[in-house]
Amino acid sequence: MAGIVGMSVSPVDGGAAEPEKPNVILCMADDLGWGDVGYNGNKVIKTPHLDKMAEAGVRFNRFYAAAPVCSPTRASCLTGRHPFRTGVFFANVGILRPEEVTIAEILKKEGYATGHFGKWHLGTFTATEKDGNRGGQPELVNPPTDHGFDTYFSTEAKVPTWDPMLVPKKFQGEENRHFGWNAITDKAMAKSFGTNYWTPNGKATGNMEGDDSRVIMDRVIPFIEKAASSEKPFLAVIWFHAPHLPCVAGPEYAAMYNEQDFHMQQYAGCVTAMDDQMGRLRAKLMELGINENTMLFFTSDNGPERGAPGSAGPYRERKRSLYEGGVRVPGIMTWPNKVKAPFVTDAPVVTSDYLPTVIDVLGLKEPANKLDGVSFLPLLEDKPFTRPSPIAFASQNKRAVNDEVYKLYFDGRKTELYDLEKDPGERANLAKQQPEVVKSFKEKHALWFESCKDSFEGKEYGIKSLETLNQSWPDPANGVIQKKSKKKAKK
C-alpha cells in the first residue's frame, strides 16, 4: 500500500445518503488451533460465548491466517498485504514500516476512534530498556500510534496468561520449560516476567493481576463506552495473548478441568477465560445498543503450538507449518445489520481480507498499490463470491498456494498437491497425477513472489526504512535472513 502522502482512499462517487458507519472490532487469539473451540467440534474445552457468536453470525470453515507465525499475520490484518511485502517475514523480524498504511490510518481519516489492545509484536515501545523480546533497540521503536491508533494498551510480545507481569511458578518435576506453568501462589517471591504493558503515556501500572484476557478487556470496555457516548464510530483491535505459552489458568478456570491432565487444565482453562471476555465484550455491545452496527471478528494468528495441548482438528501439522493445521484457524464474525441470518461458508478467506472488506463496506476506493486481500462483502450480502486469484503463502523456505479446490505445497525438497475438498487432511499427494495444476500454481506463485519482492524493495513507493532496519530479502533456499548492525543498541 502506498504511503500516507501518495495514498488515495476516497469515497466512491454517488449521490446516495451516507449510511451509518459500522464499528469494527478485530479480535485475535494467539496460537489457538482450529479445533480448540466448541463450534468446531471440541468436546473438552468450553467456549460457550464463541459458540453463540458462531451460531449468530458467519462461520468461515476455511479461514486462514496469512502466515503460520505471529508477527506476519498481525501485519496482514492491518495492511491487507502479505507480510513478505511489508518486511515482517517472521516473528521478531522487522517492524511494521512507516511507509505502510493500515486500516487504523484509513478509518481514522473517516472519523473513527482507533485503539489497539493486547499483543502488538510489530515493533517495540522503548529505546532505553530491555522489554519483551526486542525492547531497547532504538531502530525498532514502533508503537501503534505510529500507525493510526489514537490509543493503545499493548505489549511488545508474549506474557503469561495469568498474572501477566510475573514469572509463573514451575510445576514440580516438569522438564519441558514451556509447560507445567501454574498460577503464582506467593507474589512476594515472584520475579518480573520482563514484558510490560505500554500506553501512549509510558509504562502501564495497576490492575495487572489475575487473568490477562480480563486485564486487556478492562481497557477495551472504557474505550468503547467513550466512543459510544460521543456517537463516534470506532475501530478496536484486540489481540489476546491466550493461549500462547506460558499458558497459565487461574485456579477457578483450571478447576473446571479437574478430570484432565495438568497441561490441559492450564490450556483449556486459559481458553475458557478468554472466551468469557468475548462474552463480556458482546454483552457490552448489546448494553450500549451498538451491537447491530458492529462488525465483530474473531480468529487466531496461526495454528496451535507444537507439543501444546491445542488441537488443529482434522488438519495436518501445527504452528510454523504451511500445511492446513498451521494456517487454517477459527474464523467467525457477527454484524446483525448486514448478516440477518447466520450461515456457514467454505469459501477461502484470509486475514489480509479485513482491510479491503472494510474499505468496501465504507464505499471507499481501493488504494492504487498492491493488496493481497480481497473484499468478502459479497459473501455477507449473499452474492456470488470467487477470489480472483489463489491465496499465496510464504514462510521461511516454505511456499503454498490455495484456491477453492486445490492446494500446492513446496519447500525446495518436495512438491505436493492436494484436493482440499476431498482430502482436507492433506494425505493423498496428487502432484504426479495433476502436473498441469502444479505447473500453473507454481507459475502464479513465482509471479506473486516477485511482486512481493518489488513491494518490499519499495518499487511501489520509496522505502527509507530499508536502510534504517538493515533488512534483506529472504534467501529462498534458507528462509529469512535479516542483516544485523554491528553496533549494539544502547541500553
Backbone hydrogen bonds, N-H to C=O, Kabsch-Sander energy under -0.5 kcal/mol:
donor,donor_aa,acceptor,acceptor_aa,energy
7,M,3,G,-1.6
9,V,7,M,-0.5
10,S,8,S,-0.5
12,V,363,G,-3.8
23,N,293,N,-2.4
24,V,234,F,-2.7
25,I,295,M,-3.0
26,L,236,A,-2.3
27,C,25,I,-0.7
27,C,297,F,-2.0
28,M,238,I,-2.3
29,A,299,T,-2.8
30,D,242,A,-3.1
31,D,29,A,-0.6
33,G,31,D,-0.5
34,W,328,R,-0.5
35,G,311,S,-1.7
36,D,33,G,-1.8
37,V,34,W,-0.5
40,N,37,V,-1.2
41,G,38,G,-2.3
42,N,37,V,-1.8
47,T,45,I,-0.6
51,D,47,T,-2.3
52,K,48,P,-2.0
53,M,49,H,-2.1
54,A,50,L,-2.5
55,E,51,D,-2.0
56,A,52,K,-1.4
57,G,53,M,-1.2
58,V,333,M,-3.0
59,R,343,F,-2.1
60,F,58,V,-0.6
60,F,331,G,-2.8
61,N,59,R,-0.8
61,N,345,T,-2.6
62,R,345,T,-0.6
63,F,60,F,-0.7
63,F,329,V,-0.5
64,Y,62,R,-0.5
64,Y,349,V,-3.0
65,A,327,V,-2.8
73,T,69,V,-1.2
74,R,70,C,-1.9
75,A,71,S,-2.3
76,S,72,P,-1.9
77,C,73,T,-2.0
78,L,74,R,-1.5
79,T,75,A,-1.8
80,G,76,S,-2.2
85,R,82,H,-2.2
86,T,82,H,-0.8
87,G,83,P,-1.3
88,V,83,P,-1.2
89,F,87,G,-1.3
93,V,90,F,-1.5
96,L,122,L,-2.2
97,R,86,T,-0.5
97,R,95,I,-1.0
100,E,97,R,-1.6
103,I,78,L,-2.1
106,I,102,T,-2.1
107,L,103,I,-2.5
108,K,104,A,-2.3
109,K,105,E,-1.6
110,E,106,I,-0.7
111,G,108,K,-1.7
112,Y,107,L,-2.4
113,A,233,P,-2.5
115,G,235,L,-2.3
116,H,151,T,-1.7
117,F,237,V,-2.8
118,G,153,F,-2.8
119,K,239,W,-2.7
120,W,155,T,-2.6
121,H,155,T,-0.6
121,H,156,E,-0.6
124,T,140,L,-2.9
132,G,194,G,-2.7
135,G,131,D,-2.5
136,G,126,T,-2.5
137,Q,134,R,-0.9
140,L,137,Q,-2.3
141,V,138,P,-1.3
142,N,124,T,-2.9
146,D,143,P,-2.0
147,H,144,P,-2.2
148,G,145,T,-0.7
149,F,144,P,-1.7
150,D,114,T,-1.3
151,T,114,T,-1.4
153,F,116,H,-2.0
154,S,198,W,-2.2
155,T,118,G,-2.2
156,E,196,N,-0.5
161,T,246,P,-1.5
163,D,210,G,-2.9
165,M,208,M,-0.6
166,L,163,D,-2.2
167,V,191,K,-2.9
169,K,182,N,-1.0
171,F,180,G,-2.4
174,E,171,F,-2.0
179,F,176,N,-1.2
182,N,169,K,-1.7
189,M,186,D,-1.5
190,A,187,K,-0.7
193,F,165,M,-2.5
198,W,154,S,-2.8
199,T,202,G,-2.9
202,G,199,T,-2.2
204,A,197,Y,-2.9
212,D,161,T,-2.1
215,V,211,D,-2.0
216,I,212,D,-2.3
217,M,213,S,-2.3
218,D,214,R,-2.4
219,R,216,I,-1.7
220,V,216,I,-1.5
221,I,217,M,-2.4
223,F,219,R,-1.1
224,I,220,V,-2.3
225,E,221,I,-2.8
226,K,222,P,-2.5
227,A,223,F,-2.0
228,A,224,I,-2.8
229,S,225,E,-2.4
230,S,226,K,-1.4
231,E,228,A,-1.3
232,K,227,A,-2.7
235,L,113,A,-3.0
236,A,24,V,-2.4
237,V,115,G,-2.7
237,V,235,L,-0.5
238,I,26,L,-2.6
238,I,236,A,-0.7
239,W,117,F,-2.9
239,W,237,V,-0.6
240,F,28,M,-1.7
240,F,238,I,-0.8
244,H,241,H,-2.2
248,V,246,P,-0.8
253,Y,250,G,-0.7
254,A,250,G,-2.8
255,A,251,P,-2.2
256,M,253,Y,-0.8
257,Y,254,A,-1.9
258,N,255,A,-1.2
260,Q,257,Y,-2.2
265,Q,261,D,-2.2
266,Q,262,F,-1.9
267,Y,263,H,-2.6
268,A,264,M,-2.8
269,G,264,M,-0.5
269,G,265,Q,-1.7
270,C,266,Q,-2.1
271,V,267,Y,-2.2
272,T,268,A,-2.6
273,A,269,G,-2.0
274,M,270,C,-1.9
275,D,271,V,-2.5
276,D,272,T,-2.1
277,Q,273,A,-1.3
278,M,274,M,-1.7
279,G,275,D,-2.1
280,R,276,D,-2.2
281,L,277,Q,-2.2
282,R,278,M,-2.2
283,A,279,G,-2.3
284,K,280,R,-2.0
285,L,281,L,-2.1
286,M,282,R,-1.9
287,E,283,A,-2.5
288,L,284,K,-2.3
289,G,286,M,-0.9
290,I,285,L,-2.4
291,N,285,L,-1.0
294,T,291,N,-1.6
295,M,23,N,-3.3
296,L,294,T,-0.9
296,L,334,T,-2.7
297,F,25,I,-2.8
297,F,295,M,-0.6
298,F,332,I,-2.3
299,T,27,C,-1.3
300,S,330,P,-0.6
301,D,29,A,-1.5
303,G,326,G,-1.9
305,E,31,D,-0.5
308,A,305,E,-1.5
315,Y,312,A,-1.5
319,K,304,P,-2.5
320,R,68,P,-2.2
321,S,318,R,-1.7
325,G,316,R,-2.2
326,G,323,Y,-2.2
327,V,323,Y,-0.8
327,V,324,E,-0.8
328,R,324,E,-3.4
329,V,63,F,-2.6
329,V,327,V,-0.6
332,I,298,F,-2.1
333,M,58,V,-1.8
334,T,296,L,-2.0
337,N,292,E,-2.5
338,K,335,W,-1.9
339,V,335,W,-3.3
340,K,338,K,-1.2
343,F,57,G,-1.9
345,T,59,R,-2.5
349,V,62,R,-2.4
351,T,64,Y,-1.7
353,D,350,V,-2.5
354,Y,351,T,-1.4
357,T,353,D,-2.0
358,V,354,Y,-2.5
359,I,355,L,-2.5
360,D,356,P,-2.0
361,V,357,T,-2.4
362,L,358,V,-2.0
363,G,360,D,-1.2
364,L,359,I,-2.6
365,K,10,S,-3.2
372,D,80,G,-2.1
373,G,80,G,-2.2
379,L,376,F,-0.8
380,L,376,F,-1.2
381,E,377,L,-1.5
382,D,379,L,-1.4
383,K,378,P,-3.1
391,I,402,N,-2.7
392,A,390,P,-0.5
393,F,400,A,-3.0
395,S,398,K,-2.3
398,K,395,S,-2.6
399,R,410,F,-2.2
400,A,393,F,-1.6
401,V,408,L,-2.0
402,N,391,I,-2.7
403,D,406,Y,-2.5
407,K,418,Y,-2.2
408,L,401,V,-2.7
409,Y,416,E,-3.1
410,F,399,R,-2.1
411,D,414,K,-1.5
416,E,409,Y,-3.3
418,Y,407,K,-2.6
420,L,405,V,-2.5
420,L,418,Y,-0.9
421,E,405,V,-0.6
423,D,419,D,-3.1
426,E,423,D,-2.0
429,N,427,R,-0.8
430,L,417,L,-3.5
434,Q,430,L,-2.2
437,V,434,Q,-0.6
438,V,434,Q,-1.8
439,K,435,P,-2.6
440,S,436,E,-2.2
441,F,437,V,-2.7
442,K,438,V,-2.5
443,E,439,K,-2.1
444,K,440,S,-2.3
445,H,441,F,-2.7
446,A,442,K,-2.4
447,L,443,E,-2.0
448,W,444,K,-2.3
449,F,445,H,-3.1
450,E,446,A,-2.1
451,S,447,L,-1.8
452,C,448,W,-2.2
453,K,449,F,-2.0
454,D,450,E,-2.1
455,S,451,S,-2.2
456,F,452,C,-2.8
457,E,453,K,-2.4
458,G,455,S,-1.3
459,K,454,D,-2.6
464,K,462,G,-0.7
467,E,464,K,-0.7
468,T,464,K,-1.0
469,L,465,S,-3.0
470,N,466,L,-1.2
471,Q,466,L,-1.3
472,S,481,I,-0.6
475,D,479,G,-1.0
478,N,475,D,-0.5
479,G,475,D,-2.1
483,K,481,I,-0.5
